[in-house]
Amino acid sequence: MKEVKMIKKIAIFVLVAFVFSLAAPTPALAKRKLPRVAPAKVQPAPKRVSAPSVNTRGVGVSVKFRGDRRAIVATFSNLSRASAVSYQLTYKSGGIRQGAGGSLGSLSEDPAVRELLFGTCSHGVCRYHSGITGARFVITTTLTNGRKVVKPFRLRV
């Protein structure tokens, strides 16, 4: 009798294990077929028309923040293309419009570097503005052919 009970328990255990194995999700072993995409049509590159060599671009400008982010450093290059270069930094600090500006006096120095502070300096003591918003740096270049080029930069201080 003990053997019959033991056989019944084993049969029930095997049956329960079989039912659970059917209910458990099994990973799909088949490969998924991806839809085929038509190859992109390659269009020929447009032909370039050579234009007369005229200064149609301004000077090269690189604008970076100083390490402490309390000033910007502007580097001007290719100054031989310009007859005049001016720049202007404007921003708001505490709701008050602030700014600095200037021009490159000597265009023979190439590259020319200018540092513009977000603040003021007097007698070697600098007071920096805080809460700066809406900062813009605009460079206006007059080329040797008389054309004006304006390059605006938005700054996130």
C-alpha positions in Angstrom: 0.0 0.0 0.0 2.8 2.3 0.8 4.3 1.6 -2.7 1.0 2.5 -4.4 0.8 5.8 -2.5 4.4 6.5 -3.4 3.7 5.8 -7.1 0.6 8.0 -7.0 2.7 10.9 -5.5 5.4 10.4 -8.2 2.8 10.3 -11.0 1.1 13.5 -9.6 4.5 15.2 -9.4 5.4 14.3 -13.0 2.0 15.4 -14.2 2.2 18.8 -12.4 5.8 19.3 -13.7 4.6 18.5 -17.2 1.7 21.0 -17.0 3.9 23.8 -15.7 6.5 23.1 -18.5 3.7 23.6 -21.0 2.5 26.9 -19.4 6.0 28.4 -19.2 7.0 30.6 -22.1 9.7 29.2 -24.3 12.1 31.3 -26.4 11.5 31.2 -30.1 14.4 29.5 -31.9 13.3 30.5 -35.4 15.0 33.4 -37.1 12.9 36.5 -37.7 12.7 37.6 -41.3 13.1 41.3 -41.8 11.3 43.0 -44.6 13.5 43.8 -47.6 14.1 47.5 -48.3 14.7 48.7 -51.8 18.2 50.1 -52.3 18.4 53.8 -52.3 18.9 55.5 -55.6 22.2 57.2 -55.9 21.9 60.6 -57.6 24.9 62.1 -59.3 26.6 64.9 -57.5 25.7 68.4 -58.9 28.3 69.9 -61.1 30.3 72.6 -59.6 30.6 75.8 -61.4 33.8 77.7 -60.8 33.2 81.3 -59.8 35.7 84.1 -60.1 37.9 84.4 -57.1 36.2 87.1 -55.1 36.3 87.6 -51.3 32.7 86.4 -50.6 33.4 85.2 -47.0 34.4 87.1 -44.0 37.3 86.5 -41.6 37.5 83.2 -39.7 36.2 83.5 -36.1 36.6 81.1 -33.2 34.6 82.0 -30.0 35.3 80.1 -26.7 34.6 80.6 -23.1 37.5 81.3 -20.8 38.2 78.5 -18.3 36.2 80.2 -15.5 33.3 81.1 -17.9 33.5 84.7 -16.9 34.7 85.9 -20.3 34.8 84.9 -23.9 38.0 84.6 -26.0 37.5 85.5 -29.7 40.2 84.5 -32.2 40.1 86.2 -35.6 41.9 84.8 -38.6 42.2 85.4 -42.4 42.3 89.2 -41.7 43.8 89.9 -45.2 40.2 89.5 -46.5 38.8 92.4 -44.5 39.3 96.1 -44.5 37.5 96.5 -41.1 36.3 94.2 -38.3 34.1 95.2 -35.4 32.5 93.1 -32.6 29.9 93.5 -29.9 29.0 91.4 -26.9 25.6 92.1 -25.3 23.8 90.3 -22.4 21.5 90.9 -19.5 22.6 90.7 -15.9 20.0 91.3 -13.2 17.5 92.5 -15.8 19.9 95.3 -16.9 21.3 95.3 -20.4 25.1 95.1 -20.4 27.8 94.9 -23.1 31.2 95.4 -24.5 32.5 96.1 -28.0 35.4 97.2 -30.1 37.1 96.8 -33.4 40.4 95.4 -34.7 42.6 98.4 -35.2 45.5 96.6 -36.9 44.5 93.9 -39.4 48.1 93.0 -40.0 48.2 90.9 -36.8 46.9 87.5 -37.9 45.5 85.8 -35.9 44.1 88.5 -33.5 42.8 87.5 -30.1 40.4 89.5 -28.0 39.1 88.7 -24.5 35.7 90.2 -23.5 34.6 90.0 -19.8 31.1 89.5 -18.4 31.8 92.4 -16.0 34.0 95.4 -15.6 37.6 96.0 -14.6 39.2 99.2 -13.1 42.7 99.6 -11.7 43.3 95.8 -11.8 40.1 95.0 -9.9 37.5 93.1 -11.8 33.8 92.8 -10.8 32.0 90.1 -12.7 28.3 90.1 -13.4 26.1 87.2 -12.3 22.8 85.8 -13.6 23.7 86.4 -17.2 21.0 85.7 -19.8 20.5 86.4 -23.5 24.2 86.7 -24.3 25.0 87.4 -28.0 28.3 88.1 -29.7 28.0 89.8 -33.2 30.9 90.3 -35.5 30.6 92.7 -38.5 33.2 92.4 -41.2 33.7 94.8 -44.1 35.5 92.9 -46.8 38.1 94.3 -49.2 35.5 94.3 -52.0 33.1 96.5 -49.9 30.7 93.7 -48.9 29.5 93.5 -45.3 29.3 90.1 -43.5 27.6 89.8 -40.1 28.2 86.7 -37.9 26.0 86.4 -34.8 26.7 83.9 -32.0 24.3 83.0 -29.2 26.1 82.2 -26.0 24.9 80.0 -23.1 26.6 81.2 -20.0 
